[in-house]
């Protein structure tokens, strides 16, 4: 891990990002496989369960983005800046406070989505059968939210120390186990009784539990850089995480909220339209784990360099990572836009649902690369500890798409108008976050060690 810290501070930028992001990217691919296989398993149950999954998916993704990206990223930012400034006790305190914040946030999800899901999904236009499936899924998936939150908090702690391989190995193996268990429980592999729509939820909770337990023991007993133990509640440690985490929660909410608003709007066009949009829009959401492979490296690398007062290098790291994301996701998104069957052939659906999914991919697909580059720069901005303007960009995207969706219902516009709004929102993310790189957060060279120790 110390060799990784030296590489982050002094090594060639492109080589450093490639080496550290490779295990994360493989993790992202395994997470993508879960999204694909879950949809595939549920699609074999029919369009109604698939529509139920489409209702839950934005909120399930929201929890993942908040735990891994918002609070997880804020935790990595805080810990890495302290480690870069060689303030080990401050880092230890930040670790304990990150765990407490994760537990508290998991309880919020369990209470809201575990006990009151009907009010949320009914407001999105779900019919009786669709609503029942969404509620059943939520009660299990969000009932085990604490395992998901602690899994991503522990992973964030390791990444802050420059350790990317261990959490990647754990999550890759855990994802493969989740896929296998999902097949067993959802469609009844090997003669097991099918649990239907709740099969993927059970598989997720069980796999997250085992991954979380392993990472806890690794941090507690195997690594030698930090100490995992209780610390007195400290306002400074809490605020150092939440000044980034609060903005991250807003940003995650605007991303998932945009999908939720579009989902609710599309539901007015019927179950086939909702199922088709659910298949197409999954490509946008699963890009986040892929971008996370590079983005989480940038959060730690920018944070460590910022703590060591190397802001020029931190900015270079951010730009190189964003360009990598733009190119990688650009190749994937253009291919899917030109050949939608590359994506849709992975699922079983009827012709009408497939027609809506193709329309979505043709219109929105070419703009995914902008979203990827923008999200990568957002992760990099977390490392600076200042994300006010990046969060504003997310809010602008959410409001823009929401207004168009509202007008679409009022004036009975076609689905293509909604999809064009989604595409424009992705462009806002990429262009807006690029402009944020010109701000003062990336220009000033300050003595961060003295600032953080006061």
Secondary structure, 3 states (H helix, E strand, C coil): CHHHHHHHHHCCHHHHHHHHHHHHHHHHHHHHHHHHHHHHHHHCCCHHHHHHHHHHHHHHHHHHHHHHHHHHHHHHHHHHHHHHCCCHHHHHHHHHHHHHHHHHHHHHHHHHHHHCHHHHHHCCCCCHHHHHHHHHHHHHHCCCHHHHHHHHHHHHHHHHCCCCHHHHHHHHHHHHHHHHHHHHHHHCHHHCCCCHHHHHHHHHHHHHHHHHHHHHHHHHHCCCCCCCCCCCCCHHHHHHHHHHHHHHHHHHHHHHHHHHHHHHHHHHHCHHHHHHHHHHHHHHHHHHHHHHHHHHHHHHHHHHHHHCCCHHHHHHHHHHHHHHHHHHHHHHHHHHHHCCHHHHCCCCCCHHHHHHHHHHHHHHHHHHHHHHHHHHHHHHHHHHCCCHHHHHHHHHHHHHHHHHHHHHHHHCCCHHHHHHHHHHHHHHHHHHHHHHCCCHHHCCCCCHHHHHCC
